[in-house]
Amino acid sequence: MSLDPRAEVAERLGLAEVPPARFSSPGEVRERLAMSDYLSDEAIASTTFLADRLAKPVLVEGPAGTGKTALARAVAEALGARLVRLQCYEGLDESKALYEWNYRKQLLRIQAGRTESGGAEEWRALEEDIFAEEFMLTRPLLEAITAEDPVVLLIDEVDRVELETEALLLEVLSEYQVSIPELGTVRARQIPMVFLTSNNTRELSEALKRRCLYLYVGYPSIERERDIILARVPGVSAALATRIAQVVRSLRELDLKKAPSVSETLDWARTLVVLGREEIGDEVAAQTLHILLKYQSDIERATKELLGGPARA
Amino acid sequence: MLSLLADFIGELRAAGLPVSMSEHVDAARACEVIDLADRATLRTALAATLVKDGGHLPAFDAAFAVFFALREPPTSEGADAGVELSGASGAGEGPGPGRGAGGGGALSAAEIAEMIFAALRDGDAGALRQGAGEAVSRYAGLEPGRPVGGTYYLYRTLRGLELDALAERLRQSLGAAREGLDARLAEDEVAARLEDLRREVERVIRERLVADRGAAALAKSVRKPLPEDVEVMHATREEMAQLERALRPLSRKLAVRLARKRRRRKRGPVDLRHTVRRSLSTGGVPLELRFKPPRPAKPEIFVVADVSGSVASFARFTLHLVHAISSQFSKVRSFVFVDGLDEVTHLFEGVEDPAEAVARINAEADVIAFDGHSDYGRALSAFHERYARDLTTRSTVLILGDGRNNYHETHAEVVADLRRRAKAVYWLNPEPAAYWNSGDSVIAHYGAHCDRVVECRTLRQLEAFVGELA
């Protein structure tokens, strides 16, 4: 227990020195994220802090549109680091995630070699030549590993890839290294911050979860949502922001097919500002509800429950 | 701290959370780098390292609240916390129930109500905490040493506080309109504040119970099973609501998984056209072979479900799950019975959400022919007579029920004939296997003619079976 996890990872990677910690406390994380216009809460700030201190990736789960991807972006901005993003999709494989040999270029090289007089010696040289880094197309994972400048790696919607592809990520996530048969093992030159996001459409493997810290980002509390609106929507008054947050909270309580996400809340707030509304009465709400809700049945239900019905008192 | 952590992880494992050795190590390391006095940070650190599934968080929170109840930081309300603790030990020593009412210096009922009302109106967390402490002393009537989880104390305290009157006062203080959006928003605001109060009272009760009986003992009383491990037949109402919520993501995940499995299952034949097209970019050398997507035959499902009282919820869940993944089957037909049988397939047609259709079954299906007690023999005979000719070698029949036949005739021979006609007959039984064939259960008679009788007590087992089927 005595060995610092960061020192351990640094030693394994063969780094000359242990990189300094990025944040001194969860409070600092919070402040610096706020400067990048990302309002975190206690859980988000502490988990980000721990990810750095324990040198572990963070798996972020939660409903769509609650700022999972935005978190990685904000952390990158706060650290002044480059964001390397791997967007996952079904059918993503090694050649799109890690690296690929540029065999068109290799073929050209071989064909160019043919014109000269060929011998066994020459072929060996050629073979060595065509498996050099020059003929390799680096994909996001390898790019993040080999980067010299500070990077934040974002593996977005990791639940979309197949189980087999998920295994591919394990080496990167736990060892921060990539094995390439023709070149050997490529080790990271720093300990990158890694975020994985998942919309929970399938169960991720135990192995992957074990290697990550887990962060569940749900819908924000009413106070935090109000602050987010105030921070992200220019020209909105505090009263209007509070009101918007209240309406959205009530909507989320209803049994809807798709509850309004934070990004939809922001869209709604912007619309109201553009329309020059300072108050949300029944009429304004009815006219603009379609920005928050994307299903006709949801809109009907919300209109009935929130606007039409008499008070339950 | 390390031994406390080990105990805590022991409790999590007892509640069913899979916590591995390496996660234990991570948690210990996390504890080294954070400020242990900050309870919220500690909770986050432990949750991030030990819990890897959003659905497991409620179980984690229940255990955390108990294990770390008395380790509140001495913050600005340090004095209040001290008062609460001494209050707890006072209750443990003697007068207990009488302390609030008779003890000198305790607040009167009206004072407590006023205090809580003011705290809720102004959103003052410190005052609310103090008020909740007073209210618990006065109303809960804690009895030391009783092995309870505190739900009853919570109920008594909230009843003593007369929530309805409190809600009305809050509503008035918010100056809400009677109708429309304003009214609804005010209503939800009041509900949210009362929820704060409820949580606070719950916390105070838990603290005092921990002081009384120790964390480990209390943790056992408040332990929450994970949603997928709740026994469907014996679920409480709260657990039932949890199950309903868990079902939707579960069926969605299952559908995605099966769709994937289907697509990956053995590649189809080489797609020559596509392969030649691809080879153009490599000078006509076909480096990459392209395959046609596979098209395996999909099975046909007949679900025959007992919807009598004892197993109704199990039938509902299964119908929901099967229909949610109906795209994996070429056809799904559903039948429900008690002592009469009715086809309900049409209820699921053109409905986006199977839950809606399931809800309509109760109202619209005609399932009672005589006395409303399950009669498997009669119902299965009716199924055989009317629908057996529709079965083909691609049909799979699922019979759902506990096989408790109320001592009617079994007519097991019709099941034998169903099996001859169909590809397979499975029986899903929501009862624990140990109870099978006891009392009026005649599952063995039917089981002899089924390909398999499957125990499906929990959502986990149900999901595993349905996943195998497709």
Boltz contact constraints between the chains, C-beta under 6 A:
constraints:
  - contact:
      token1: [A, 5]
      token2: [B, 29]
      max_distance: 6.0
  - contact:
      token1: [A, 26]
      token2: [B, 41]
      max_distance: 6.0
  - contact:
      token1: [A, 42]
      token2: [B, 40]
      max_distance: 6.0
  - contact:
      token1: [A, 43]
      token2: [B, 44]
      max_distance: 6.0
  - contact:
      token1: [A, 46]
      token2: [B, 41]
      max_distance: 6.0
  - contact:
      token1: [A, 46]
      token2: [B, 44]
      max_distance: 6.0
  - contact:
      token1: [A, 47]
      token2: [B, 48]
      max_distance: 6.0
  - contact:
      token1: [A, 50]
      token2: [B, 30]
      max_distance: 6.0
  - contact:
      token1: [A, 50]
      token2: [B, 45]
      max_distance: 6.0
  - contact:
      token1: [A, 53]
      token2: [B, 33]
      max_distance: 6.0
  - contact:
      token1: [A, 54]
      token2: [B, 29]
      max_distance: 6.0
  - contact:
      token1: [A, 61]
      token2: [B, 54]
      max_distance: 6.0
  - contact:
      token1: [A, 201]
      token2: [B, 256]
      max_distance: 6.0
  - contact:
      token1: [A, 202]
      token2: [B, 253]
      max_distance: 6.0
  - contact:
      token1: [A, 202]
      token2: [B, 256]
      max_distance: 6.0
  - contact:
      token1: [A, 202]
      token2: [B, 257]
      max_distance: 6.0
  - contact:
      token1: [A, 209]
      token2: [B, 52]
      max_distance: 6.0
  - contact:
      token1: [A, 210]
      token2: [B, 20]
      max_distance: 6.0
  - contact:
      token1: [A, 210]
      token2: [B, 22]
      max_distance: 6.0
  - contact:
      token1: [A, 213]
      token2: [B, 48]
      max_distance: 6.0
  - contact:
      token1: [A, 214]
      token2: [B, 48]
      max_distance: 6.0
  - contact:
      token1: [A, 214]
      token2: [B, 51]
      max_distance: 6.0
  - contact:
      token1: [A, 214]
      token2: [B, 52]
      max_distance: 6.0
  - contact:
      token1: [A, 216]
      token2: [B, 54]
      max_distance: 6.0
  - contact:
      token1: [A, 246]
      token2: [B, 185]
      max_distance: 6.0
  - contact:
      token1: [A, 250]
      token2: [B, 185]
      max_distance: 6.0
  - contact:
      token1: [A, 250]
      token2: [B, 188]
      max_distance: 6.0
  - contact:
      token1: [A, 282]
      token2: [B, 180]
      max_distance: 6.0
  - contact:
      token1: [A, 282]
      token2: [B, 181]
      max_distance: 6.0
  - contact:
      token1: [A, 285]
      token2: [B, 181]
      max_distance: 6.0
  - contact:
      token1: [A, 306]
      token2: [B, 181]
      max_distance: 6.0
  - contact:
      token1: [A, 306]
      token2: [B, 184]
      max_distance: 6.0
  - contact:
      token1: [A, 307]
      token2: [B, 181]
      max_distance: 6.0
  - contact:
      token1: [A, 310]
      token2: [B, 179]
      max_distance: 6.0
  - contact:
      token1: [A, 311]
      token2: [B, 178]
      max_distance: 6.0
  - contact:
      token1: [A, 311]
      token2: [B, 179]
      max_distance: 6.0
  - contact:
      token1: [A, 311]
      token2: [B, 183]
      max_distance: 6.0
  - contact:
      token1: [A, 312]
      token2: [B, 187]
      max_distance: 6.0
